[in-house]
Amino acid sequence: MKYTSNTPANLIDARVKLTDYTNRVLGVIKAKYNLVDKSDALNKFVEIYGVSEVEPEIDSKYLERLNKLESEHLKKYGLKKMSKQELDKLFKK
């Protein structure tokens, strides 16, 4: 995920109550990444640590590329299965 500047189309206004510690953390993030305000700092924090809680959306171009690669592979190799001996040879057992 890439951090993008705020655009009016994707902003949600929210009034939040912060603990003193949270306020200090946001202040550090704001300074560390040279951000304009604590709203940007909160967005940056979520960008960095949010993936551990919520999976990011998959880009449709990535899915199209993945499908194309799969189709090319199937055209080239089909649904060929390997024998145990072929697998052992492949992994030099």
TABEL-V238109 format. One record per residue. RES is the residue in one letter. SS is DSSP state (~ for helix, > for strand, _ for the rest). PHI is phi in degrees with one decimal (none if undefined). OMEGA is omega in whole degrees, -180 to 180 (* if undefined). Layout:
((RES SS PHI OMEGA) (RES SS PHI OMEGA))
//
This chain:
((M _ none -179) (K _ -110.0 179) (Y _ -74.5 -180) (T _ -119.0 178) (S _ -68.6 -178) (N _ -71.0 173) (T _ -121.7 -176) (P ~ -55.2 -176) (A ~ -68.7 -176) (N ~ -118.7 180) (L _ -95.6 174) (I _ -127.0 177) (D _ -78.9 179) (A _ -146.4 175) (R _ -103.7 -176) (V _ -125.5 174) (K _ -103.5 -177) (L _ -113.5 172) (T _ -74.6 179) (D ~ -60.0 180) (Y ~ -62.9 179) (T ~ -60.7 178) (N ~ -60.7 179) (R ~ -66.9 178) (V ~ -60.3 179) (L ~ -63.3 177) (G ~ -62.9 179) (V ~ -66.3 179) (I ~ -63.0 179) (K ~ -59.0 -180) (A ~ -70.9 -176) (K ~ -60.2 -177) (Y _ -100.5 178) (N _ 53.9 -178) (L _ -91.8 -176) (V _ -73.6 -177) (D _ -148.1 -177) (K ~ -72.5 174) (S ~ -64.1 176) (D ~ -64.2 179) (A ~ -64.6 178) (L ~ -64.3 177) (N ~ -61.5 179) (K ~ -65.2 179) (F ~ -59.8 180) (V ~ -65.8 177) (E ~ -59.9 -177) (I ~ -73.7 -171) (Y ~ -105.2 -177) (G ~ -67.4 -178) (V ~ -62.6 178) (S ~ -74.2 -180) (E _ -107.6 -177) (V _ -133.2 179) (E _ -69.4 179) (P _ -69.9 178) (E _ -70.0 180) (I _ -88.6 180) (D _ -68.4 -179) (S ~ -63.3 178) (K ~ -64.8 178) (Y ~ -64.6 179) (L ~ -63.6 178) (E ~ -62.1 179) (R ~ -63.9 179) (L ~ -62.8 178) (N ~ -63.0 179) (K ~ -63.9 179) (L ~ -61.5 179) (E ~ -63.6 180) (S ~ -62.4 179) (E ~ -63.1 179) (H ~ -63.4 -180) (L ~ -65.6 177) (K ~ -64.2 -177) (K ~ -77.6 -173) (Y ~ -113.2 -177) (G _ 66.2 -180) (L _ -104.0 -177) (K _ -61.6 176) (K _ -105.7 179) (M _ -100.0 175) (S _ -79.4 178) (K ~ -59.8 180) (Q ~ -65.5 179) (E ~ -64.9 177) (L ~ -64.1 179) (D ~ -60.9 179) (K ~ -64.5 180) (L ~ -61.7 -180) (F _ -99.1 176) (K _ 51.6 176) (K _ -91.1 *))
//
